[in-house]
Amino acid sequence: MGLFSCLSCNNLLITKSPFGHVKKATIILSENGRIASVVASSLLPETDRKIPRTQVNIKEVNDGIQLEIQAQDTSALRAAINSYLRWIKVSMNTYEETHG
């Protein structure tokens, strides 16, 4: 299990599921206010896309948003994490550019 900061305000927790080979990552974006809502809205269409061997859930929490990524193997988990971190960064950068 590893925990580290990513971007400027995210935490990433990777655990092994007790139900076999499923790997799980939880990404918490602890941004308050409008930016968390905008990021969550921008990620929702991506959760409907099928990334091979993964399942992603997103929800808004008190202090931001939480993504839970489950994957059948480490490679699929890594690919999904990288994709979502990139999409989060793009969304945050776009928000900051348009809202100062």
Secondary structure, DSSP 8 states (H G I E B T S, - for coil): -EEEEETTTEEEEEEE-SSSS-EEEEEEE---THHHHHHHHHHHHHHHS--TTEEEEEEEETTEEEEEEEESSHHHHHHHHHHHHHHHHHHHHHHHHHH-
